[in-house]
Amino acid sequence: MRVSTASDAGDPKSANEDWAMASESLIVVLDVLEQGGPTELISGVRAIEAADPSCMRWARNKRSDDATAVYAT
């Protein structure tokens, strides 16, 4: 069993996705956490944020926010 919790920056639903897409995104998030840990996940989120400074592709209220992730197996 894989378990994760994350703040909004690591939450796959934060991009206003539908539930099916969010479920697929959660699997990707869990895979990244399993392979690279929370640091890898947060680094990936920061890269996505940097590539979208106008917040248009991934709608959000500000360019960057706090990021926390916990992963347990």
Secondary structure as GFF3:
##gff-version 3
##sequence-region A 1 73
A	DSSP	beta_strand	3	6	.	.	.	ID=ss1
A	DSSP	three_ten_helix	8	10	.	.	.	ID=ss2
A	DSSP	three_ten_helix	12	15	.	.	.	ID=ss3
A	DSSP	alpha_helix	19	51	.	.	.	ID=ss4
A	DSSP	beta_strand	69	72	.	.	.	ID=ss5
###
